[in-house]
């Protein structure tokens, strides 16, 4: 054993004793059974979804027992540290509603600091104590000597490590060790393993129950090279000291640390600490064909926590999903119920749960559908302002329209639409409500019109615009669903389509098609999509001006600048330059009926032109309005 004076000379003279740290970091005053848990990531890269899963489970176990959850950043490996990673942990955990009670980048809490790099003296005190007890020793072996030993061990198929005949400094004479330290020779401090020939060790894991494995027989490094200006401890040693002084009672960590548990138990015993309970979580898995593999940071974008934020999964839905991965019983209950229910370690499996994004989509869809319009708007706006600034700006300026758009998918007395599973889908599903986001409308020969002849598509859109602009009972803000849909059914019948589905089913040979084909033309013209919220609700939310956009009264002259900037005029130029629709693939009866309808309608359309009210807006997108006249550029039924 080294002389006490030699040991003390290896450390700062004013270094506190372990008893001083015990008094400073006193036991916590918590109810009986309350757990103190910690999430302890290393700032060596982006936060993995598996890390968020671990944090969610550890935090739930602490809070449901009346305990405390700590975020401790284990930054002793300075060579691999990524700048700003510690701050990112705090930000990301808060973003998903998993903020700790203590710790993180802010360092709030009485048991801190919570960055290991700021706790150096705590570790030095305990390394010195192990040297004094002869449970540790200085090792002067250089990298070349260690590499040669490892090569010899591999060749002989022996375990890699510092032990037995490959551990010469373990039996170094104290006088020789004192001489070499006094001469300034570089050294590390190693743990003196209690067993030269370790056997089997048995311990309890809160998920796996009793675990038996080979005990540690390796003299691991406790304190890194004395050549460093500020030598720091290794992870194995630092986390044992911190778990004790922060009064952690339950360590929840990944399965990759299970094999290190024997050495951690040895360190607790050598320091005189009572070890915490352990719960090792199985890694998250991904299906790959018929097999499964661990989720990979390098290969799988969904491994990064930032992926879920950028995609716009609501944090509550992600929390729900993570709890469901831990306890399958929570996966298929409402989110509020899942977040209030306890997470049970005895409900967790030792095999890795499968990360199933379609299931997350389902939970997220249900959660978003459960929100009120105001709640949905608030969460959507918060996401968009950070991840889609253009959408965020539109939502902030058009709050009323945004709420009307959301309400259109939540009709009173009917189930809410479940067409949003991420905030990033809002543009595709509801962006058509906003003129700034609508973009170029579909050409008349677009597949979204269901294969109808382009001329008939224009005819339907033109009659819709003319009818709904002229009749205040169906085209005004006081319109009722009954009146509005009644006018749409009448429009369908004028085109030779059945006025209702029942009529179509009774005698399909009589009609050109079902009424849904006519409704689909209007839907695509207004929204650009074949699926949308209730069509009347959409038209009401858009308003008469945006849906129909009538030109100003009077004959001739140009529309005001505000009207010429509207969608009708932009769309007209698209239609005039639409590509040839290709060969006509309609059946002969349907083709003849459509052509007859179009030909017979031209007179009525020309009559409609006589007034000074040419229809415009989204409904006029197929009619080819000339910018300067307010009249139709060519008869409906001709090619664009």
C-alpha positions in Angstrom: 0.0 0.0 0.0 1.3 3.5 -0.8 2.3 5.7 2.0 -0.4 8.2 3.0 1.9 11.2 2.3 2.5 9.9 -1.2 -1.2 9.5 -1.8 -2.0 12.9 -0.5 0.7 14.5 -2.7 -1.2 13.2 -5.7 -4.2 15.4 -5.1 -4.9 19.1 -4.4 -4.1 20.0 -0.7 -7.5 21.5 0.0 -9.5 18.6 -1.4 -12.6 17.9 0.8 -13.0 14.5 2.4 -15.9 12.2 1.3 -17.7 12.9 4.6 -17.8 16.6 3.6 -19.7 15.6 0.4 -22.0 13.4 2.4 -23.0 16.4 4.5 -23.4 18.7 1.5 -25.5 16.2 -0.5 -27.7 15.1 2.3 -30.3 12.4 2.0 -33.6 13.6 0.4 -36.7 14.1 2.5 -39.1 12.1 0.4 -42.1 9.9 1.3 -41.5 6.2 1.8 -41.4 4.3 -1.5 -40.6 7.5 -3.5 -38.1 6.8 -6.3 -35.3 9.1 -7.4 -34.4 8.4 -11.0 -32.1 10.0 -13.4 -31.5 10.3 -17.2 -27.8 10.5 -17.8 -26.9 11.0 -21.4 -23.4 11.7 -22.8 -23.1 14.8 -25.0 -21.4 12.9 -27.8 -24.2 13.3 -30.5 -27.9 13.8 -31.1 -30.5 12.5 -28.7 -31.7 9.0 -29.8 -35.4 8.1 -29.6 -34.2 5.2 -27.3 -32.8 7.9 -25.0 -36.1 9.7 -25.0 -37.8 6.3 -24.3 -35.5 5.8 -21.3 -36.1 9.3 -20.0 -39.9 8.9 -20.3 -39.9 5.6 -18.4 -37.5 6.9 -15.6 -39.5 10.1 -15.2 -42.8 8.3 -15.0 -41.5 5.9 -12.3 -40.3 8.8 -10.2 -43.4 11.0 -10.5 -45.9 8.3 -10.0 -44.2 7.3 -6.7 -43.9 10.9 -5.4 -40.2 11.1 -6.2 -37.8 13.2 -8.2 -36.4 12.8 -11.7 -32.9 14.2 -12.4 -31.1 15.1 -15.7 -27.4 14.6 -15.3 -25.0 15.1 -18.2 -22.1 12.7 -18.2 -19.5 14.7 -20.1 -16.3 13.2 -18.8 -15.3 12.0 -22.3 -14.2 15.5 -23.5 -12.6 14.1 -26.8 -16.0 13.1 -28.1 -18.1 15.9 -26.8 -20.3 17.7 -29.3 -20.6 21.4 -28.6 -24.1 22.4 -27.4 -25.3 18.9 -26.9 -26.0 19.4 -23.2 -28.2 22.3 -24.0 -30.0 20.3 -26.7 -30.9 17.6 -24.1 -32.7 20.2 -22.0 -34.4 21.7 -25.0 -35.6 18.4 -26.5 -36.8 16.9 -23.2 -38.8 20.0 -22.5 -40.2 20.0 -26.1 -41.7 16.5 -25.4 -43.0 17.4 -22.0 -40.3 15.4 -20.2 -38.4 18.2 -18.4 -36.6 17.0 -15.3 -37.2 18.2 -11.8 -33.5 18.9 -11.3 -30.5 19.3 -13.5 -29.8 19.8 -17.1 -28.0 22.7 -18.7 -29.5 25.2 -16.2 -28.2 23.2 -13.2 -31.3 23.9 -11.1 -31.3 21.8 -7.9 -29.6 21.3 -4.5 -27.7 18.1 -5.5 -25.8 19.7 -8.4 -23.8 20.6 -10.3 -25.4 18.2 -12.8 -22.6 18.3 -15.4 -20.0 15.8 -14.4 -17.2 18.0 -15.7 -18.1 20.4 -12.9 -17.9 17.8 -10.2 -14.2 16.9 -10.5 -13.3 17.5 -6.8 -16.1 15.1 -5.8 -14.6 12.3 -7.7 -11.0 13.1 -6.7 -12.0 12.9 -3.0 -13.4 9.4 -3.6 -10.4 8.2 -5.7 -8.1 9.3 -3.0 -10.2 7.4 -0.5 -9.9 4.2 -2.5 -6.1 4.6 -2.7 -5.9 5.1 1.1 -7.9 1.8 1.5 -5.6 0.0 -1.0 -8.7 -0.5 -3.2 -6.9 1.4 -6.0 -3.4 1.9 -7.3 -1.4 4.0 -9.8 -0.7 2.3 -13.2 2.2 3.4 -15.3 1.6 1.1 -18.3 1.7 3.1 -21.6 -0.5 2.6 -24.7 2.1 0.3 -26.4 2.3 -2.0 -23.4 -1.5 -2.2 -23.2 -1.9 -2.8 -26.9 0.7 -5.7 -26.8 -1.2 -7.3 -23.8 -4.5 -7.1 -25.7 -3.0 -8.7 -28.8 -1.6 -11.5 -26.7 -5.0 -12.0 -25.0 -6.8 -12.1 -28.4 -4.3 -14.7 -29.7 -4.8 -16.9 -26.6 -8.6 -16.3 -26.7 -8.4 -14.8 -23.2 -10.7 -12.0 -22.0 -9.4 -8.5 -22.9 -8.5 -6.5 -19.8 -6.0 -5.6 -17.1 -5.7 -8.6 -14.8 -3.4 -11.4 -13.8 0.0 -11.5 -15.5 -1.2 -8.7 -17.8 -1.5 -6.3 -14.8 2.1 -5.7 -13.7 1.4 -2.4 -11.8 -1.1 -4.2 -9.5 1.8 -5.8 -7.7 4.3 -2.9 -8.1 6.2 -2.3 -4.9 4.9 0.8 -3.0 8.4 2.3 -3.0 8.7 2.0 -6.8 5.3 3.5 -7.3 6.2 6.4 -5.0 9.5 7.0 -6.9 7.8 7.0 -10.3 5.0 9.4 -9.2 7.5 11.7 -7.6 9.5 11.7 -10.9 6.4 12.9 -12.8 5.9 9.7 -14.8 2.4 9.7 -16.2 -0.1 7.3 -14.6 -3.8 6.4 -14.4 -5.5 5.2 -11.2 -7.0 1.7 -11.5 -9.5 -0.1 -9.3 -8.1 -3.1 -7.5 -10.6 -5.8 -8.3 -11.3 -7.9 -5.2 -11.1 -11.2 -7.1 -8.2 -12.5 -9.0 -10.3 -15.4 -10.2 -13.9 -14.1 -10.3 -16.8 -16.4 -10.2 -20.5 -15.8 -10.9 -22.4 -12.9 -9.4 -26.2 -12.8 -8.9 -28.2 -9.6 -8.7 -31.8 -8.5 -9.2 -33.0 -6.5 -12.2 -36.4 -4.9 -11.8 -37.4 -6.1 -15.3 -35.5 -9.4 -15.7 -35.8 -10.5 -12.0 -32.8 -12.5 -10.9 -29.7 -12.2 -13.2 -26.6 -14.3 -12.9 -23.5 -13.6 -14.9 -19.7 -13.7 -14.8 -18.3 -11.3 -12.1 -15.8 -8.6 -13.0 -12.2 -9.6 -12.8 -10.7 -6.5 -14.5 -8.8 -3.7 -12.9 -10.7 -0.9 -14.6 -9.4 2.7 -14.9 -11.0 5.1 -12.3 -9.0 8.3 -13.0 -7.6 9.2 -16.4 -4.0 10.2 -17.2 -2.2 12.5 -14.8 -0.8 14.2 -17.9 -4.1 15.9 -18.4 -4.3 19.4 -17.0 -7.5 18.4 -15.2 -7.7 14.6 -15.0 -11.3 13.4 -15.0 -12.8 10.1 -13.9 -14.1 7.4 -16.2 -17.9 6.9 -16.7 -17.9 3.8 -14.5 -16.5 5.5 -11.5 -18.2 8.9 -11.9 -21.7 7.6 -12.3 -21.4 5.4 -9.2 -20.3 8.3 -7.0 -23.0 10.6 -8.5 -25.8 8.0 -8.1 -24.9 7.7 -4.4 -24.6 11.4 -3.7 -27.7 12.4 -5.7 -29.5 9.7 -3.7 -30.7 7.9 -6.9 -32.7 4.9 -5.8 -33.6 3.4 -9.2 -31.3 3.4 -12.2 -33.2 3.0 -15.5 -30.9 2.5 -18.4 -30.4 0.6 -21.6 -29.7 -3.1 -21.8 -26.1 -2.3 -23.1 -25.1 -1.5 -19.5 -26.3 -4.8 -18.1 -22.9 -6.5 -18.6 -21.3 -3.6 -16.6 -23.5 -4.0 -13.6 -21.0 -6.4 -11.8 -18.2 -3.8 -11.8 -20.6 -1.1 -10.7 -21.7 -3.3 -7.8 -18.0 -3.8 -6.9 -17.4 -0.1 -6.9 -20.4 0.6 -4.7 -19.1 -2.0 -2.2 -15.6 -0.7 -2.2 -16.8 2.9 -1.5 -19.2 1.7 1.2 -22.3 2.7 -0.7 -25.7 0.9 -0.8 -26.3 0.3 -4.5 -29.5 1.4 -6.2 -32.0 -0.9 -7.8 -31.5 -1.5 -11.5 -33.9 -1.8 -14.5 -32.3 -2.4 -17.9 -34.5 -1.5 -20.8 -34.4 -3.7 -24.0 -33.4 -1.7 -27.1 -35.9 -0.4 -29.6 -36.1 -2.6 -32.7 -37.0 -2.0 -36.3 -38.6 -4.5 -38.7 -36.4 -5.3 -41.7 -38.1 -7.9 -43.9 -38.9 -10.9 -41.9 -36.3 -10.1 -39.2 -35.7 -7.4 -36.6 -32.7 -5.4 -35.8 -31.7 -2.6 -33.4 -32.6 0.9 -34.5 -29.5 2.5 -35.9 -28.5 6.2 -35.5 -26.7 6.0 -38.9 -29.2 4.2 -41.0 -32.6 5.2 -39.6 -33.8 8.8 -39.7 -36.5 8.0 -37.1 -33.8 7.2 -34.6 -33.2 10.9 -34.1 -35.5 12.7 -31.7 -35.4 15.8 -34.0 -37.1 13.7 -36.7 -40.3 13.7 -34.6 -40.2 17.4 -33.9 -39.6 18.4 -37.5 -42.4 16.0 -38.7 -44.8 17.7 -36.2 -45.9 14.7 -34.0 -47.7 16.3 -31.0 -45.5 15.8 -27.9 -48.4 14.2 -26.0 -48.9 11.6 -28.7 -45.2 10.8 -28.7 -45.3 10.4 -24.9 -48.3 8.2 -25.2 -46.5 6.0 -27.8 -43.4 5.7 -25.6 -45.5 4.6 -22.7 -47.2 2.1 -24.9 -43.8 0.7 -25.9 -43.0 0.2 -22.3 -46.5 -1.2 -21.3 -48.5 -2.6 -24.2 -51.7 -2.2 -22.1 -51.4 1.6 -22.6 -51.1 1.6 -26.3 -54.8 1.4 -27.2 -56.3 3.7 -24.6 -57.0 7.5 -25.1 -53.9 9.6 -24.7 -55.1 11.4 -21.6 -55.7 8.0 -19.9 -52.3 6.7 -21.0 -50.5 9.7 -19.6 -52.3 9.4 -16.3 -51.8 5.7 -15.9 -48.7 4.3 -14.0 -45.9 2.7 -15.9 -45.2 -0.7 -14.5 -41.8 -2.3 -14.7 -43.4 -5.7 -14.3 -45.3 -5.0 -17.5 -42.1 -4.5 -19.5 -40.6 -7.3 -21.5 -36.9 -8.2 -21.7 -37.2 -8.4 -25.5 -37.0 -5.1 -27.5 -40.2 -3.4 -28.5 -40.7 -2.8 -32.2 -40.7 0.9 -33.3 -43.9 1.0 -35.4 -44.4 4.4 -37.1 -47.9 3.5 -38.4 -49.0 2.9 -34.9 -47.6 6.3 -33.8 -49.5 7.9 -36.7 -52.7 6.3 -35.4 -52.2 7.5 -31.9 -51.3 11.0 -33.1 -54.3 11.1 -35.4 -56.6 10.2 -32.5 -55.0 12.8 -30.3 -55.3 15.6 -32.8 -58.9 14.7 -33.5 -59.6 15.0 -29.8 -58.4 18.7 -29.7 -60.8 21.6 -29.8 -60.2 24.0 -32.7 -58.5 26.5 -30.4 -56.2 23.8 -28.9 -55.4 22.5 -32.4 -54.7 26.0 -33.7 -52.4 26.8 -30.7 -50.3 23.6 -31.1 -50.2 23.9 -34.9 -49.1 27.5 -34.8 -46.3 26.8 -32.2 -45.0 24.0 -34.4 -45.2 26.0 -37.7 -43.5 29.1 -36.3 -40.4 27.0 -35.7 -40.5 24.4 -38.5 -42.6 25.9 -41.3 -42.2 29.7 -41.0 -44.3 30.4 -44.1 -47.2 28.4 -42.8 -46.7 30.0 -39.3 -46.9 33.5 -40.8 -50.1 32.7 -42.6 -51.7 31.1 -39.6 -50.7 34.1 -37.4 -52.3 36.6 -39.8 -55.3 34.5 -40.7 -56.4 33.2 -37.3 -60.1 33.4 -38.1 -59.7 31.5 -41.3 -57.5 28.9 -39.6 -60.1 28.3 -37.0 -62.8 28.0 -39.6 -60.6 25.6 -41.5 -60.1 23.4 -38.5 -63.8 23.7 -37.5 -64.7 22.5 -41.0 -63.2 19.1 -40.1 -65.1 19.0 -36.8 -68.7 19.4 -37.7 -71.0 20.0 -34.8 -72.7 16.8 -33.7 -70.5 14.6 -35.9 -67.2 12.8 -35.3 -64.1 14.9 -36.0 -62.2 14.1 -39.2 -59.0 12.1 -38.6 -57.0 13.3 -41.5 -54.1 14.8 -39.6 -51.5 12.6 -38.0 -48.7 15.2 -37.9 -48.6 19.0 -38.1 -46.5 18.8 -41.2 -49.5 17.3 -43.0 -51.6 20.4 -42.4 -50.4 22.0 -45.7 -51.6 19.1 -47.8 -54.9 18.6 -46.0 -55.9 22.1 -45.2 -53.6 24.5 -47.0 -56.2 25.0 -49.7 -58.1 27.2 -47.3 -55.4 29.9 -47.6 -55.0 31.7 -50.9 -51.3 32.2 -50.1 -50.7 28.4 -49.9 -53.1 27.1 -52.6 -50.8 27.2 -55.6 -51.7 26.4 -59.2 -55.0 24.6 -59.5 -55.4 21.3 -61.4 -55.9 21.5 -65.1 -59.3 20.3 -66.5 -57.8 17.0 -67.7 -56.2 16.2 -64.4 -56.8 12.7 -63.1 -58.3 14.1 -59.9 -61.5 14.9 -61.9 -62.1 11.2 -62.2 -61.7 10.9 -65.9 -64.5 13.3 -66.9 -64.1 15.0 -70.3 -62.2 18.4 -69.8 -65.1 20.2 -71.5 -67.6 18.7 -69.0 -65.3 19.6 -66.1 -65.3 23.2 -67.3 -69.1 23.1 -67.8 -69.7 21.9 -64.2 -67.4 24.5 -62.8 -68.9 27.2 -64.8 -72.5 26.4 -63.8 -71.4 26.1 -60.2 -69.9 29.6 -60.3 -72.8 31.1 -62.2 -75.5 29.4 -60.0 -73.9 30.1 -56.7 -72.9 33.6 -57.5 -76.4 34.6 -58.8 -78.6 32.9 -56.2 -78.2 34.6 -52.8 -80.0 31.7 -51.1 -77.2 29.3 -51.9 -74.2 31.5 -52.5 -74.3 33.8 -49.4 -73.1 33.6 -45.9 -76.6 32.7 -44.8 -76.8 29.6 -46.9 -77.9 26.4 -45.3 -76.4 22.9 -46.0 -79.8 21.8 -47.3 -80.2 24.7 -49.8 -76.5 24.5 -50.8 -76.5 20.7 -51.5 -80.0 21.0 -53.1 -78.5 23.4 -55.7 -75.6 21.1 -56.2 -77.9 18.1 -56.8 -79.9 20.2 -59.3 -76.6 21.1 -61.1 -75.7 17.4 -61.3 -79.1 16.6 -62.8 -78.7 19.3 -65.5 -75.5 17.6 -66.5 -77.3 14.3 -66.9 -76.0 12.9 -63.6 -78.2 11.3 -61.0 -79.5 13.8 -58.4 -78.8 11.4 -55.6 -76.9 8.1 -55.0 -80.2 6.1 -54.6 -81.3 7.1 -58.0 -78.0 6.2 -59.5 -78.1 2.8 -57.9 -81.6 2.1 -59.0 -81.0 2.8 -62.7 -77.3 3.5 -63.5 -78.0 3.1 -67.2 -80.2 6.2 -67.2 -77.5 8.5 -65.9 -74.1 9.8 -67.0 -72.8 9.1 -63.6 -73.4 9.4 -59.8 -73.8 12.8 -58.2 -70.4 12.3 -56.5 -68.7 13.0 -59.8 -70.1 16.4 -60.0 -69.4 17.1 -56.3 -65.8 15.9 -57.0 -65.3 18.5 -59.7 -66.4 21.2 -57.3 -64.2 19.7 -54.5 -61.1 19.6 -56.7 -61.8 23.1 -58.1 -62.0 24.5 -54.5 -59.4 22.4 -52.7 -57.2 20.7 -55.3 -57.9 17.4 -53.6 -60.4 14.5 -54.0 -60.8 14.3 -50.2 -61.6 17.2 -47.9 -63.8 18.2 -45.0 -67.5 18.7 -45.7 -67.8 20.6 -49.0 -70.4 23.0 -47.7 -68.2 23.7 -44.7 -65.2 24.3 -47.0 -67.1 26.8 -49.2 -68.5 28.6 -46.2 -65.0 28.9 -44.6 -63.5 30.1 -47.9 -66.2 32.7 -48.3 -68.2 33.7 -51.3 -65.4 35.9 -52.7 -62.7 33.2 -52.5 -65.0 30.4 -53.7 -66.7 32.3 -56.6 -64.9 35.6 -57.0 -67.4 37.4 -59.2 -66.1 40.2 -61.4 -67.2 43.7 -60.6 -70.6 44.8 -62.0 -70.5 46.6 -65.3 -69.6 45.8 -68.9 -66.1 45.8 -70.1 -63.1 47.3 -68.3 -60.5 45.5 -66.2 -61.2 43.9 -62.9 -59.6 45.8 -59.9 -56.1 44.9 -59.1 -57.1 42.9 -56.0 -59.4 40.8 -58.2 -56.8 40.3 -60.9 -54.4 38.9 -58.3 -57.0 36.3 -57.3 -56.8 32.6 -58.1 -59.3 32.7 -60.9 -57.1 34.8 -63.1 -53.9 32.8 -62.2 -55.8 29.6 -63.0 -57.1 30.9 -66.3 -53.6 31.1 -67.7 -52.9 27.5 -66.6 -56.0 26.4 -68.5 -55.2 28.2 -71.7 -51.8 26.5 -71.8 -53.0 23.0 -70.6 -51.4 20.1 -72.4 -53.4 17.9 -74.8 -55.4 15.5 -72.7 -54.6 12.5 -75.0 -57.0 9.9 -76.4 -60.5 9.8 -75.1 -61.0 6.6 -73.2 -64.6 7.0 -72.2 -67.3 4.4 -73.1 -69.3 5.3 -76.3 -72.6 5.9 -74.4 -71.0 8.1 -71.8 -69.0 10.0 -74.5 -72.0 10.7 -76.6 -74.1 11.8 -73.6 -71.3 14.2 -72.4 -70.8 15.7 -75.8 -74.5 16.2 -76.2 -74.7 17.9 -72.8 -71.8 20.1 -73.6 -73.1 21.1 -77.0 -76.6 21.7 -75.7 -75.2 23.9 -72.9 -73.4 26.3 -75.1 -76.4 28.4 -75.7 -77.1 28.8 -72.1 -73.5 29.7 -71.3 -73.5 32.4 -74.1 -76.7 33.7 -72.5 -75.0 33.8 -69.2 -72.3 36.1 -70.7 -74.8 38.8 -71.5 -74.7 40.3 -68.0 -71.8 42.0 -66.5 -71.2 39.3 -63.9 -68.6 36.8 -65.3 -67.9 34.2 -62.6 -64.4 34.1 -61.2 -62.4 32.7 -58.2 -61.7 29.1 -57.8 -64.9 28.0 -59.4 -64.0 30.0 -62.6 -60.6 28.3 -62.9 -61.8 26.1 -65.7 -63.6 28.8 -67.8 -60.6 30.6 -69.3 -61.4 34.2 -68.3 -59.7 36.9 -70.4 -58.1 39.4 -68.1 -59.3 42.4 -69.9 -63.0 41.8 -70.5 -64.7 39.7 -67.9 -66.2 37.5 -70.8 -65.4 34.0 -71.6 -62.5 33.7 -74.0 -64.0 30.8 -75.9 -67.1 28.7 -75.8 -67.2 26.0 -73.1 -66.6 22.6 -74.7 -63.7 23.7 -76.9 -60.2 22.7 -76.0 -58.2 25.2 -73.9 
